Amino acid sequence: MTDRSRCTDDTHTFGGSRRRYLAALLALAGGAPLAGCASESGSSPASETPAATDAATAPTGTRSTGGTDGPALGDVVEDDRLAVVAYSVGRSADFESLEVLNGDGHVVVEMGVKNTHGSEYVGVSSRGGFTLRDADGTEYHPTVAGPEPRLDAGALAPGEAARGFVTFDRVPADATGFSVDVAPTAGPGDLGRATIDLESDGEGRTLTHDFAVPVHDLGDTTEYRDTRFTADAVRTSTGDGAVTPRPGHEFVVVDITVENTADDELFVNTPVQADLKDTAGRTYDLSTDAILAFEDVAASVTVDPESSVHTALGFEVEAGLEPLYLVVDLDSIWVGGRTFYRLR
């Protein structure tokens, strides 16, 4: 896996006119070309950027010697709304969770994206925005399967980053010369595009959060329309003996209070509306094992009119991972209800 910490003059751009508008997971956005470095860079400590849970060290090709004018692995492609980087590339054999079918396999690319706009949400299509191409020009498209953490972007808040794997299937074992076409936003009019060479290493760096929105502390109460939400406390556990996390992992349990000030019943679909993120934007979803291990961890939350509920959310992450952020989207349909808490 390749992470670059140096910001250089080789930062690339992708262009096209853009407009904003986002809805749910697939959003509408755009932007004009802008050269220069993204607002935050630098190598993260090992505790902040753990390797994928089922991934071996992925091959990253040979170092670029200047023969390729375009971006390579580790190079950041950016404009005034979005920064994108490909960190590593691997084949099916590098991932225990992938099987080769009918002689064809998978190519797995670890991607990072970041909203570089100072005040607007930017929507990112995790699957539709990436196309793998081999030396013969054959195109391959992302599949919903693949190793975790997968790239989980959606509508990114200003300064928010996302990082994860994009998996392409039905790739012949003898295919070589890979590149990935990047057009991660969707919307009307012309869209910015770039092609990243996956056979060479560049001089990019790791994208991390540089939030331009409030990040709350434990105990803070936030409000969105008729909902008041508080992340009360955080605790960790290795389970109860019957249900335990994977080796090297721990359960992170967040105690929360949800208050409904409306006249109608409130339903919070926590698997969709709550997750954890590390500093590079890897996403950790609600853990089924944590729900089984703790009686107070809920799969969803229903709150009666003008009342409140005390419950908990459970996740599984690498032991000691920090910093760690709870991300709660209090409005899963429209953009704007995304709230961030720093847990540790």
C-alpha positions as a Markdown table, in Angstrom:
| # | Residue | x | y | z |
|---|---|---|---|---|
| 1 | Met | 0.0 | 0.0 | 0.0 |
| 2 | Thr | 1.4 | 3.4 | -1.0 |
| 3 | Asp | 0.9 | 6.6 | 1.0 |
| 4 | Arg | 2.8 | 9.7 | 0.0 |
| 5 | Ser | 3.3 | 12.6 | 2.5 |
| 6 | Arg | 5.1 | 15.2 | 0.3 |
| 7 | Cys | 3.1 | 17.9 | -1.5 |
| 8 | Thr | 4.9 | 18.6 | -4.7 |
| 9 | Asp | 4.5 | 20.7 | -7.9 |
| 10 | Asp | 3.3 | 17.5 | -9.6 |
| 11 | Thr | -0.3 | 17.9 | -8.2 |
| 12 | His | -2.6 | 17.3 | -11.1 |
| 13 | Thr | -6.0 | 18.8 | -12.0 |
| 14 | Phe | -9.2 | 17.6 | -13.5 |
| 15 | Gly | -11.5 | 20.1 | -15.2 |
| 16 | Gly | -15.0 | 21.0 | -16.4 |
| 17 | Ser | -17.7 | 23.3 | -15.4 |
| 18 | Arg | -19.6 | 22.3 | -12.3 |
| 19 | Arg | -22.7 | 23.0 | -10.3 |
| 20 | Arg | -23.8 | 21.8 | -6.9 |
| 21 | Tyr | -26.7 | 19.7 | -6.0 |
| 22 | Leu | -26.8 | 16.6 | -3.9 |
| 23 | Ala | -29.4 | 14.1 | -3.0 |
| 24 | Ala | -28.9 | 11.0 | -0.8 |
| 25 | Leu | -25.9 | 8.8 | -1.8 |
| 26 | Leu | -25.6 | 9.9 | -5.5 |
| 27 | Ala | -25.2 | 13.6 | -5.7 |
| 28 | Leu | -24.7 | 16.3 | -8.2 |
| 29 | Ala | -21.6 | 18.5 | -8.2 |
| 30 | Gly | -18.9 | 20.1 | -10.4 |
| 31 | Gly | -16.0 | 22.5 | -10.5 |
| 32 | Ala | -13.4 | 24.5 | -12.5 |
| 33 | Pro | -9.7 | 23.4 | -12.7 |
| 34 | Leu | -7.4 | 24.5 | -9.9 |
| 35 | Ala | -3.7 | 23.6 | -9.5 |
| 36 | Gly | -1.9 | 23.3 | -6.2 |
| 37 | Cys | -1.9 | 21.2 | -3.1 |
| 38 | Ala | -5.0 | 20.2 | -1.1 |
| 39 | Ser | -5.4 | 22.0 | 2.2 |
| 40 | Glu | -4.3 | 19.1 | 4.4 |
| 41 | Ser | -1.4 | 16.7 | 3.8 |
| 42 | Gly | 1.1 | 14.6 | 5.5 |
| 43 | Ser | 1.7 | 11.0 | 6.5 |
| 44 | Ser | -0.5 | 9.8 | 9.3 |
| 45 | Pro | 0.8 | 7.7 | 12.2 |
| 46 | Ala | 0.3 | 3.9 | 11.9 |
| 47 | Ser | -2.5 | 4.1 | 14.5 |
| 48 | Glu | -4.4 | 6.5 | 12.3 |
| 49 | Thr | -4.0 | 4.7 | 9.0 |
| 50 | Pro | -4.3 | 0.9 | 9.6 |
| 51 | Ala | -4.1 | -1.6 | 6.8 |
| 52 | Ala | -7.3 | -3.2 | 5.5 |
| 53 | Thr | -8.5 | -6.0 | 7.6 |
| 54 | Asp | -8.2 | -8.8 | 5.0 |
| 55 | Ala | -5.6 | -7.3 | 2.7 |
| 56 | Ala | -2.0 | -8.2 | 2.1 |
| 57 | Thr | 0.5 | -5.6 | 1.1 |
| 58 | Ala | -0.7 | -4.7 | -2.4 |
| 59 | Pro | 1.7 | -4.3 | -5.3 |
| 60 | Thr | 2.1 | -0.7 | -6.4 |
| 61 | Gly | 4.1 | -0.9 | -9.6 |
| 62 | Thr | 7.4 | 0.7 | -10.5 |
| 63 | Arg | 8.4 | 4.2 | -9.6 |
| 64 | Ser | 7.7 | 6.9 | -12.3 |
| 65 | Thr | 10.8 | 8.3 | -13.8 |
| 66 | Gly | 9.1 | 11.2 | -15.6 |
| 67 | Gly | 7.9 | 9.3 | -18.7 |
| 68 | Thr | 4.3 | 9.6 | -17.6 |
| 69 | Asp | 2.9 | 13.2 | -17.8 |
| 70 | Gly | -0.3 | 12.2 | -16.0 |
| 71 | Pro | -0.9 | 11.3 | -12.3 |
| 72 | Ala | 0.3 | 8.0 | -10.9 |
| 73 | Leu | -0.3 | 6.1 | -7.7 |
| 74 | Gly | -0.1 | 8.5 | -4.8 |
| 75 | Asp | -0.5 | 11.6 | -6.9 |
| 76 | Val | -3.4 | 13.8 | -5.9 |
| 77 | Val | -5.8 | 15.0 | -8.6 |
| 78 | Glu | -7.8 | 18.0 | -7.5 |
| 79 | Asp | -9.8 | 21.1 | -8.3 |
| 80 | Asp | -11.6 | 23.6 | -6.2 |
| 81 | Arg | -14.2 | 21.1 | -5.0 |
| 82 | Leu | -12.7 | 17.7 | -4.8 |
| 83 | Ala | -9.3 | 15.9 | -4.4 |
| 84 | Val | -8.8 | 12.3 | -5.5 |
| 85 | Val | -5.9 | 9.9 | -5.1 |
| 86 | Ala | -5.3 | 6.2 | -5.9 |
| 87 | Tyr | -3.1 | 4.7 | -3.1 |
| 88 | Ser | -2.6 | 1.1 | -4.1 |
| 89 | Val | -3.7 | -1.6 | -6.5 |
| 90 | Gly | -3.9 | -5.4 | -5.9 |
| 91 | Arg | -5.3 | -8.6 | -7.5 |
| 92 | Ser | -7.6 | -11.3 | -6.2 |
| 93 | Ala | -4.7 | -13.2 | -4.7 |
| 94 | Asp | -3.9 | -10.3 | -2.3 |
| 95 | Phe | -7.4 | -10.5 | -0.6 |
| 96 | Glu | -8.7 | -13.5 | 1.2 |
| 97 | Ser | -12.3 | -12.5 | 0.6 |
| 98 | Leu | -12.1 | -12.6 | -3.2 |
| 99 | Glu | -12.5 | -15.7 | -5.3 |
| 100 | Val | -11.4 | -16.2 | -8.9 |
| 101 | Leu | -14.4 | -17.3 | -11.1 |
| 102 | Asn | -14.0 | -18.8 | -14.6 |
| 103 | Gly | -10.4 | -17.8 | -14.8 |
| 104 | Asp | -11.2 | -14.2 | -14.3 |
| 105 | Gly | -10.5 | -12.3 | -11.1 |
| 106 | His | -10.6 | -8.9 | -9.5 |
| 107 | Val | -8.5 | -5.8 | -9.4 |
| 108 | Val | -8.8 | -3.8 | -6.2 |
| 109 | Val | -7.8 | -0.1 | -6.1 |
| 110 | Glu | -7.7 | 1.8 | -2.8 |
| 111 | Met | -9.0 | 5.3 | -3.5 |
| 112 | Gly | -9.2 | 8.4 | -1.4 |
| 113 | Val | -11.4 | 11.5 | -2.0 |
| 114 | Lys | -11.8 | 14.8 | -0.1 |
| 115 | Asn | -14.2 | 17.7 | -0.3 |
| 116 | Thr | -11.9 | 20.7 | -0.8 |
| 117 | His | -14.7 | 23.3 | -1.0 |
| 118 | Gly | -14.8 | 25.6 | 2.0 |
| 119 | Ser | -18.5 | 25.8 | 2.4 |
| 120 | Glu | -20.5 | 23.4 | 0.3 |
| 121 | Tyr | -21.2 | 19.6 | 0.4 |
| 122 | Val | -19.9 | 17.7 | -2.6 |
| 123 | Gly | -21.5 | 14.5 | -3.8 |
| 124 | Val | -19.3 | 11.5 | -4.8 |
| 125 | Ser | -20.4 | 8.4 | -6.6 |
| 126 | Ser | -18.5 | 5.6 | -5.1 |
| 127 | Arg | -19.1 | 3.2 | -8.0 |
| 128 | Gly | -20.2 | 5.1 | -11.0 |
| 129 | Gly | -17.2 | 7.5 | -11.0 |
| 130 | Phe | -14.4 | 5.0 | -11.5 |
| 131 | Thr | -13.5 | 2.8 | -14.6 |
| 132 | Leu | -10.6 | 0.5 | -14.8 |
| 133 | Arg | -8.8 | 0.2 | -18.2 |
| 134 | Asp | -6.1 | -2.2 | -19.3 |
| 135 | Ala | -3.3 | -1.9 | -21.9 |
| 136 | Asp | -5.6 | -3.1 | -24.6 |
| 137 | Gly | -8.2 | -0.5 | -23.8 |
| 138 | Thr | -10.7 | -3.0 | -22.3 |
| 139 | Glu | -12.9 | -1.3 | -19.6 |
| 140 | Tyr | -14.0 | -2.9 | -16.3 |
| 141 | His | -16.6 | -1.5 | -13.9 |
| 142 | Pro | -16.9 | -1.6 | -10.1 |
| 143 | Thr | -18.8 | -4.4 | -8.3 |
| 144 | Val | -20.7 | -4.2 | -5.1 |
| 145 | Ala | -18.6 | -7.0 | -3.7 |
| 146 | Gly | -15.0 | -6.7 | -2.4 |
| 147 | Pro | -12.8 | -6.3 | 0.6 |
| 148 | Glu | -13.6 | -3.8 | 3.4 |
| 149 | Pro | -13.4 | -1.0 | 4.1 |
| 150 | Arg | -15.1 | -0.1 | 0.8 |
| 151 | Leu | -15.0 | 3.5 | -0.5 |
| 152 | Asp | -18.1 | 5.0 | 1.2 |
| 153 | Ala | -18.3 | 8.6 | 0.1 |
| 154 | Gly | -21.8 | 9.9 | -0.7 |
| 155 | Ala | -22.3 | 13.6 | 0.2 |
| 156 | Leu | -19.0 | 14.8 | 1.8 |
| 157 | Ala | -19.1 | 17.8 | 4.2 |
| 158 | Pro | -16.6 | 20.6 | 3.6 |
| 159 | Gly | -13.1 | 19.3 | 4.5 |
| 160 | Glu | -14.3 | 15.7 | 4.9 |
| 161 | Ala | -12.3 | 12.8 | 3.4 |
| 162 | Ala | -13.3 | 9.2 | 2.4 |
| 163 | Arg | -11.0 | 6.3 | 1.8 |
| 164 | Gly | -11.6 | 2.7 | 0.8 |
| 165 | Phe | -11.4 | 0.0 | -1.8 |
| 166 | Val | -13.1 | 0.0 | -5.2 |
| 167 | Thr | -13.2 | -3.5 | -6.6 |
| 168 | Phe | -13.4 | -4.3 | -10.4 |
| 169 | Asp | -14.5 | -7.8 | -11.4 |
| 170 | Arg | -14.2 | -10.1 | -14.5 |
| 171 | Val | -10.6 | -9.0 | -15.1 |
| 172 | Pro | -8.5 | -11.7 | -16.9 |
| 173 | Ala | -5.5 | -12.9 | -15.0 |
| 174 | Asp | -3.2 | -11.9 | -17.9 |
| 175 | Ala | -4.4 | -8.4 | -18.2 |
| 176 | Thr | -1.8 | -5.7 | -17.5 |
| 177 | Gly | -1.1 | -2.0 | -18.0 |
| 178 | Phe | -3.9 | -0.8 | -15.7 |
| 179 | Ser | -5.1 | 2.8 | -15.3 |
| 180 | Val | -8.3 | 4.1 | -13.6 |
| 181 | Asp | -10.5 | 6.8 | -15.2 |
| 182 | Val | -11.8 | 9.1 | -12.4 |
| 183 | Ala | -15.0 | 11.1 | -12.8 |
| 184 | Pro | -16.3 | 10.8 | -9.2 |
| 185 | Thr | -19.0 | 13.4 | -9.3 |
| 186 | Ala | -22.2 | 13.3 | -11.3 |
| 187 | Gly | -24.3 | 16.2 | -12.5 |
| 188 | Pro | -25.5 | 18.2 | -15.5 |
| 189 | Gly | -23.1 | 19.6 | -18.0 |
| 190 | Asp | -19.4 | 18.8 | -18.5 |
| 191 | Leu | -17.7 | 16.9 | -15.7 |
| 192 | Gly | -14.1 | 16.9 | -14.6 |
| 193 | Arg | -12.1 | 13.7 | -15.5 |
| 194 | Ala | -8.7 | 12.3 | -15.0 |
| 195 | Thr | -6.8 | 9.1 | -15.7 |
| 196 | Ile | -4.4 | 7.7 | -13.1 |
| 197 | Asp | -1.6 | 5.4 | -14.1 |
| 198 | Leu | -1.7 | 2.4 | -11.7 |
| 199 | Glu | 1.6 | 1.0 | -13.0 |
| 200 | Ser | 3.8 | 3.8 | -11.6 |
| 201 | Asp | 4.4 | 5.5 | -8.3 |
| 202 | Gly | 4.0 | 9.3 | -8.0 |
| 203 | Glu | 4.7 | 11.9 | -5.4 |
| 204 | Gly | 1.4 | 12.5 | -3.8 |
| 205 | Arg | 0.3 | 12.3 | -0.1 |
| 206 | Thr | -2.4 | 11.0 | 2.2 |
| 207 | Leu | -5.7 | 12.9 | 2.2 |
| 208 | Thr | -7.1 | 13.5 | 5.7 |
| 209 | His | -10.0 | 15.4 | 7.2 |
| 210 | Asp | -9.7 | 19.1 | 7.5 |
| 211 | Phe | -13.2 | 19.8 | 8.6 |
| 212 | Ala | -14.7 | 23.2 | 7.7 |
| 213 | Val | -17.8 | 22.2 | 9.7 |
| 214 | Pro | -18.2 | 22.0 | 13.5 |
| 215 | Val | -16.8 | 18.8 | 15.2 |
| 216 | His | -18.5 | 18.3 | 18.5 |
| 217 | Asp | -17.2 | 16.8 | 21.7 |
| 218 | Leu | -18.8 | 14.1 | 23.8 |
| 219 | Gly | -21.7 | 15.5 | 25.8 |
| 220 | Asp | -22.6 | 18.2 | 23.1 |
| 221 | Thr | -26.2 | 18.2 | 22.0 |
| 222 | Thr | -26.8 | 19.0 | 18.3 |
| 223 | Glu | -30.2 | 19.8 | 16.7 |
| 224 | Tyr | -31.5 | 19.2 | 13.2 |
| 225 | Arg | -35.1 | 20.1 | 12.6 |
| 226 | Asp | -37.2 | 18.2 | 15.2 |
| 227 | Thr | -34.3 | 16.0 | 16.4 |
| 228 | Arg | -31.9 | 16.6 | 19.2 |
| 229 | Phe | -28.9 | 14.2 | 19.3 |
| 230 | Thr | -26.2 | 13.8 | 22.0 |
| 231 | Ala | -23.2 | 11.5 | 21.9 |
| 232 | Asp | -23.0 | 11.0 | 25.7 |
| 233 | Ala | -19.9 | 8.7 | 26.2 |
| 234 | Val | -17.7 | 6.1 | 24.5 |
| 235 | Arg | -16.5 | 2.8 | 25.8 |
| 236 | Thr | -14.5 | -0.1 | 24.4 |
| 237 | Ser | -14.8 | -3.9 | 24.9 |
| 238 | Thr | -13.4 | -7.2 | 23.7 |
| 239 | Gly | -16.8 | -8.8 | 24.0 |
| 240 | Asp | -18.5 | -11.1 | 26.5 |
| 241 | Gly | -16.8 | -14.4 | 25.7 |
| 242 | Ala | -19.6 | -15.7 | 23.4 |
| 243 | Val | -19.3 | -12.8 | 20.9 |
| 244 | Thr | -15.9 | -11.2 | 20.4 |
| 245 | Pro | -14.3 | -8.9 | 17.8 |
| 246 | Arg | -11.7 | -10.2 | 15.3 |
| 247 | Pro | -8.1 | -10.6 | 16.5 |
| 248 | Gly | -6.5 | -7.2 | 16.9 |
| 249 | His | -9.9 | -5.4 | 16.9 |
| 250 | Glu | -12.2 | -4.1 | 19.6 |
| 251 | Phe | -15.8 | -3.1 | 19.9 |
| 252 | Val | -16.4 | 0.7 | 20.2 |
| 253 | Val | -19.8 | 1.4 | 21.9 |
| 254 | Val | -21.2 | 5.0 | 21.8 |
| 255 | Asp | -23.9 | 5.9 | 24.3 |
| 256 | Ile | -26.4 | 8.3 | 22.7 |
| 257 | Thr | -29.6 | 10.2 | 23.5 |
| 258 | Val | -32.1 | 10.9 | 20.8 |
| 259 | Glu | -34.9 | 13.4 | 21.5 |
| 260 | Asn | -37.9 | 13.9 | 19.3 |
| 261 | Thr | -39.5 | 17.4 | 19.7 |
| 262 | Ala | -42.1 | 16.8 | 16.9 |
| 263 | Asp | -45.7 | 15.6 | 17.1 |
| 264 | Asp | -44.9 | 12.5 | 15.0 |
| 265 | Glu | -42.9 | 9.4 | 15.7 |
| 266 | Leu | -39.2 | 9.6 | 14.8 |
| 267 | Phe | -37.4 | 6.6 | 13.3 |
| 268 | Val | -33.6 | 6.6 | 13.1 |
| 269 | Asn | -32.2 | 3.9 | 10.8 |
| 270 | Thr | -28.8 | 3.6 | 12.4 |
| 271 | Pro | -27.1 | 1.3 | 9.9 |
| 272 | Val | -27.8 | 3.9 | 7.2 |
| 273 | Gln | -27.5 | 7.1 | 9.3 |
| 274 | Ala | -24.5 | 6.4 | 11.6 |
| 275 | Asp | -21.0 | 5.2 | 11.2 |
| 276 | Leu | -17.4 | 5.8 | 12.4 |
| 277 | Lys | -14.5 | 7.3 | 10.4 |
| 278 | Asp | -10.8 | 7.3 | 11.0 |
| 279 | Thr | -8.6 | 10.3 | 10.2 |
| 280 | Ala | -8.2 | 9.2 | 6.5 |
| 281 | Gly | -11.9 | 8.7 | 6.0 |
| 282 | Arg | -12.1 | 4.9 | 6.2 |
| 283 | Thr | -15.7 | 4.0 | 7.2 |
| 284 | Tyr | -16.8 | 1.5 | 9.9 |
| 285 | Asp | -20.4 | 0.5 | 9.8 |
| 286 | Leu | -22.6 | -0.6 | 12.6 |
| 287 | Ser | -21.4 | -4.1 | 13.8 |
| 288 | Thr | -23.9 | -7.0 | 13.9 |
| 289 | Asp | -21.6 | -8.7 | 16.5 |
| 290 | Ala | -21.7 | -5.6 | 18.7 |
| 291 | Ile | -25.5 | -5.7 | 18.6 |
| 292 | Leu | -25.4 | -9.4 | 19.7 |
| 293 | Ala | -22.7 | -8.7 | 22.4 |
| 294 | Phe | -24.4 | -5.8 | 24.2 |
| 295 | Glu | -28.1 | -5.6 | 25.2 |
| 296 | Asp | -28.1 | -1.8 | 25.0 |
| 297 | Val | -26.8 | -1.6 | 21.5 |
| 298 | Ala | -29.6 | -0.9 | 19.1 |
| 299 | Ala | -30.1 | -1.9 | 15.4 |
| 300 | Ser | -32.5 | 1.1 | 15.0 |
| 301 | Val | -34.0 | 3.8 | 17.2 |
| 302 | Thr | -37.7 | 4.7 | 17.4 |
| 303 | Val | -38.7 | 7.8 | 19.5 |
| 304 | Asp | -42.2 | 8.7 | 20.4 |
| 305 | Pro | -43.5 | 12.3 | 19.9 |
| 306 | Glu | -42.0 | 14.8 | 22.5 |
| 307 | Ser | -39.9 | 12.2 | 24.2 |
| 308 | Ser | -36.3 | 10.9 | 24.3 |
| 309 | Val | -34.5 | 7.5 | 24.1 |
| 310 | His | -31.2 | 6.5 | 25.7 |
| 311 | Thr | -29.5 | 3.8 | 23.7 |
| 312 | Ala | -26.1 | 2.8 | 22.2 |
| 313 | Leu | -24.4 | 2.3 | 18.8 |
| 314 | Gly | -21.8 | -0.5 | 18.4 |
| 315 | Phe | -18.9 | -0.7 | 16.0 |
| 316 | Glu | -15.8 | -2.9 | 15.4 |
| 317 | Val | -12.5 | -1.2 | 14.6 |
| 318 | Glu | -8.8 | -1.9 | 15.0 |
| 319 | Ala | -7.8 | -1.8 | 18.6 |
| 320 | Gly | -6.6 | 1.7 | 19.7 |
| 321 | Leu | -7.5 | 3.4 | 16.5 |
| 322 | Glu | -7.5 | 7.1 | 16.9 |
| 323 | Pro | -8.6 | 9.8 | 16.2 |
| 324 | Leu | -12.0 | 8.4 | 15.7 |
| 325 | Tyr | -15.2 | 10.2 | 14.6 |
| 326 | Leu | -18.8 | 9.4 | 14.9 |
| 327 | Val | -20.7 | 10.6 | 11.9 |
| 328 | Val | -24.5 | 10.9 | 12.2 |
| 329 | Asp | -26.7 | 11.9 | 9.3 |
| 330 | Leu | -29.9 | 13.0 | 10.9 |
| 331 | Asp | -31.5 | 13.5 | 7.5 |
| 332 | Ser | -30.8 | 10.5 | 5.2 |
| 333 | Ile | -32.8 | 12.0 | 2.3 |
| 334 | Trp | -31.6 | 15.5 | 1.9 |
| 335 | Val | -28.1 | 17.0 | 2.4 |
| 336 | Gly | -27.3 | 19.1 | 5.5 |
| 337 | Gly | -28.0 | 16.9 | 8.5 |
| 338 | Arg | -24.5 | 15.4 | 8.8 |
| 339 | Thr | -23.0 | 15.8 | 12.3 |
| 340 | Phe | -19.5 | 14.9 | 13.5 |
| 341 | Tyr | -18.4 | 14.0 | 17.0 |
| 342 | Arg | -14.8 | 13.3 | 17.9 |
| 343 | Leu | -14.8 | 10.2 | 20.2 |
| 344 | Arg | -11.0 | 10.0 | 21.0 |
